[in-house]
Amino acid sequence: MKTLPKNWITEGTIDFEYKKYQLLAYLKASGESFQSMKLYPPLADLVDHHQNLTELKSSADSVRALFPKRISKIDLKTGSMDYSEVFGDNEVIKEIHEIAEFARPKFKEKIEEGIEIFEFIKDKIEFEPVGILPIYKREGYVLLTRETRPEVSVFRFQSSLLEHAGDRFRSISIWLIKTLKKTIFQTMEQIKLSLIKEIKELPNPATWRIHSEYDVPIQETLLPISKRLILKTVAEEDI
């Protein structure tokens, strides 16, 4: 997929028409990924770009507020005064501001498109425990299936509680163990039992079945959605 550098707005030629072309090409590629039901990494990248522009605007406003101002007009009747900045924006800063103001709503529109697809797919996913869930749910297995596909993708997951700058947040790692063929004689419970026998370090693993009604990509879409669903459940232990 076509990518956009993190500092695209200030890198290279700072020209509105050039940056507009660069942005629209990137957004078109993101839209094509969404049409193919590939949500990640495009959706996360779009959110990052939008956040960067928001911070850029906030920083520019903060710096501008520090500039000294001169009195440009005095109304003797009301006693009011108008001020003008001593250091006006130069042409480069004006160009960057114009590009940013054009880009921010474009990013927001594309993000909303991605979120809408995300929610649509999530609503069509069956998420249920396999067997009885243990009290400890921070690691275990995910048995992922798709309606029109003949395989069961078996993943292992592990969730950790991290701390950064005084804030605590939960992360999750998930990786593929094996891929099995679906058969009418092999239930999800039987797959779970075979995993318990095979991997002794998890004698009572939390195991979920995640089934998609649609044949959407696993890595780009189903796994990110699965992570959200599992994290929401695991986070209940932290309450």
DAKAUR-V41022 format. One record per residue. RES is the residue in three letters. OMEGA is omega in whole degrees, 0 to 359 (999 if undefined). D_LAST is the distance of its C-alpha to the last C-alpha in whole Angstrom. Layout:
RES_OMEGA_D_LAST, RES_OMEGA_D_LAST
This chain:
MET_178_39, LYS_181_41, THR_179_39, LEU_181_39, PRO_182_39, LYS_182_36, ASN_185_39, TRP_188_41, ILE_181_42, THR_181_43, GLU_175_45, GLY_181_48, THR_179_50, ILE_182_49, ASP_186_50, PHE_184_49, GLU_179_51, TYR_180_50, LYS_177_46, LYS_178_46, TYR_180_48, GLN_181_45, LEU_184_42, LEU_177_43, ALA_179_44, TYR_180_41, LEU_176_39, LYS_179_42, ALA_178_41, SER_179_37, GLY_178_38, GLU_176_40, SER_179_37, PHE_179_35, GLN_177_38, SER_181_38, MET_175_34, LYS_187_33, LEU_183_30, TYR_11_29, PRO_185_30, PRO_184_32, LEU_179_29, ALA_179_27, ASP_179_30, LEU_179_31, VAL_179_28, ASP_180_29, HIS_179_32, HIS_179_31, GLN_179_29, ASN_179_32, LEU_178_34, THR_178_32, GLU_178_32, LEU_179_36, LYS_180_36, SER_180_34, SER_180_36, ALA_179_39, ASP_180_39, SER_179_38, VAL_180_41, ARG_181_43, ALA_180_42, LEU_181_43, PHE_176_47, PRO_181_49, LYS_177_51, ARG_177_55, ILE_181_56, SER_183_57, LYS_177_59, ILE_176_59, ASP_185_60, LEU_181_62, LYS_184_62, THR_182_58, GLY_180_58, SER_180_55, MET_174_55, ASP_182_54, TYR_174_52, SER_182_52, GLU_176_51, VAL_179_53, PHE_178_52, GLY_177_51, ASP_174_50, ASN_187_52, GLU_181_52, VAL_180_50, ILE_177_47, LYS_181_48, GLU_178_48, ILE_178_45, HIS_180_43, GLU_179_45, ILE_181_44, ALA_180_40, GLU_176_41, PHE_188_42, ALA_188_39, ARG_178_36, PRO_178_37, LYS_177_38, PHE_182_35, LYS_180_32, GLU_181_35, LYS_176_34, ILE_180_30, GLU_176_30, GLU_179_32, GLY_179_30, ILE_179_27, GLU_178_29, ILE_178_30, PHE_182_26, GLU_179_25, PHE_181_28, ILE_181_28, LYS_180_24, ASP_180_25, LYS_180_28, ILE_173_26, GLU_182_25, PHE_185_22, GLU_178_21, PRO_173_20, VAL_185_23, GLY_182_24, ILE_179_21, LEU_176_18, PRO_176_17, ILE_179_13, TYR_186_14, LYS_187_14, ARG_173_14, GLU_184_18, GLY_187_20, TYR_173_23, VAL_177_23, LEU_189_26, LEU_180_28, THR_175_31, ARG_189_33, GLU_187_35, THR_182_38, ARG_185_38, PRO_185_39, GLU_172_36, VAL_178_33, SER_184_31, VAL_180_29, PHE_171_26, ARG_180_24, PHE_175_21, GLN_182_19, SER_181_15, SER_177_15, LEU_184_13, LEU_178_15, GLU_180_16, HIS_178_19, ALA_177_21, GLY_179_18, ASP_178_15, ARG_177_13, PHE_183_12, ARG_178_12, SER_179_16, ILE_174_17, SER_181_21, ILE_182_23, TRP_183_27, LEU_176_29, ILE_183_30, LYS_175_33, THR_182_35, LEU_174_36, LYS_177_38, LYS_174_37, THR_180_39, ILE_182_40, PHE_183_40, GLN_181_36, THR_177_33, MET_179_30, GLU_179_29, GLN_177_32, ILE_179_31, LYS_180_28, LEU_179_30, SER_178_32, LEU_179_30, ILE_179_28, LYS_185_32, GLU_184_33, ILE_189_30, LYS_185_29, GLU_177_26, LEU_183_24, PRO_180_25, ASN_188_22, PRO_169_21, ALA_184_18, THR_179_21, TRP_169_21, ARG_176_24, ILE_185_24, HIS_180_28, SER_177_29, GLU_182_32, TYR_181_34, ASP_181_35, VAL_182_33, PRO_181_33, ILE_186_30, GLN_186_30, GLU_187_30, THR_187_28, LEU_180_27, LEU_177_25, PRO_178_23, ILE_179_22, SER_179_21, LYS_180_19, ARG_182_17, LEU_181_17, ILE_180_15, LEU_180_13, LYS_180_11, THR_181_11, VAL_182_10, ALA_178_7, GLU_178_5, GLU_184_6, ASP_183_4, ILE_999_0
